[in-house]
Each structure stands twice: as structure tokens, then as C-alpha cells.
Amino acid sequence: MGKPITTIAKEELTQEQVKMQKLDRLVDNISMHSDGLKQTMELLQELHESGIMEIVVSLLRAKEKVAKIAIDQMVRPPVTNIINNAMTAAGALSDMEPDTTEKLVKSLSNGIKKAEVGLKSGEKVGVFDLLKVLKDPDINRSLVFGLNLLKGMGEGLKE
């Protein structure tokens, strides 16, 4: 019977062999992705020629200064007001039914188109014309909507 194996000889690669293996793997990767690498190199060249690469490199080198300037700009009252207003508007829109919002926006768009046509016509409106148009169901519907809108706004402003 043979003698049992008590040690395993691990083949140690020399530094040169390790470098050659890494180079072989790199060459394999380059050949597998040659089209993408070519396009990437063309993109980098275009960025370099246009001066954008220099800007990006400068921004990266000055990243702490740029970040400080960006933060200083973002905490200015006008910017925080915009953010707060956007959040408030988003909250208000989330309370509204999407169908109602869509109907309101379409109606507003249609009203603006009609108003433009009326503005271009140069018609004058008298007191009797106002009384007549109150009988128009579309105008009456808008007035009722507007009056209810004003009523709701007034109730909300009271709080």
C-alpha cells in the first residue's frame, strides 16, 4: 500500500507569471468588448476636444468647494421657498381626484382658447350682454363652479 499524502504542494507563481496571467485576461476582455471600448475612447476624445473633459476634471478636483457652493445656493430663501411651494402643491394635488384635475385642466385650456378668439374679435360687452349670457348653460356652469371655488377658498382662508 502507498504512503498517505500529508502535504499538498501548492504551485507558487512568480511575479512575472502573475503579470502574464493578468495581461492575458486583459487582452481577452479587450477583444470581447472592443466595440464598446472603441466607442468609449471616441466619446472621451470628443469630450476632450470640446473642453468638457477639462471642466469635469476641474470640478472633480474642486469637489469640496463645488459641493459647498451648491449647498450654499440650495439653502438660500428663494430656493427653499420653491421647494416648500412645490411640496405644498404636490400635497394639494394628491388630495384631488385625478379625474377632476384632468377635467379642470382641459376646461381651462378650452377656456383660454375661446378667450383668445374673443380677445382678437374686439367685441365689446355691455350690461345687457352680461345679463343675456347668464342664461347660457356653459357660462352658468362656470359661474357656479367659480362661486363655489371662491366659497371654499374663503372658508380655507378663515382658518
MODELLER restraints for C-alpha pairs under 7 A, 6 or more apart:
rsr = mdl.restraints
at = mdl.atoms
rsr.add(forms.Gaussian(group=physical.xy_distance, feature=features.Distance(at['CA:47:A'], at['CA:53:A']), mean=5.05, stdev=0.5))
rsr.add(forms.Gaussian(group=physical.xy_distance, feature=features.Distance(at['CA:48:A'], at['CA:54:A']), mean=6.77, stdev=0.5))
rsr.add(forms.Gaussian(group=physical.xy_distance, feature=features.Distance(at['CA:59:A'], at['CA:66:A']), mean=6.97, stdev=0.5))
rsr.add(forms.Gaussian(group=physical.xy_distance, feature=features.Distance(at['CA:74:A'], at['CA:80:A']), mean=6.95, stdev=0.5))
rsr.add(forms.Gaussian(group=physical.xy_distance, feature=features.Distance(at['CA:133:A'], at['CA:139:A']), mean=6.80, stdev=0.5))
rsr.add(forms.Gaussian(group=physical.xy_distance, feature=features.Distance(at['CA:134:A'], at['CA:140:A']), mean=5.70, stdev=0.5))
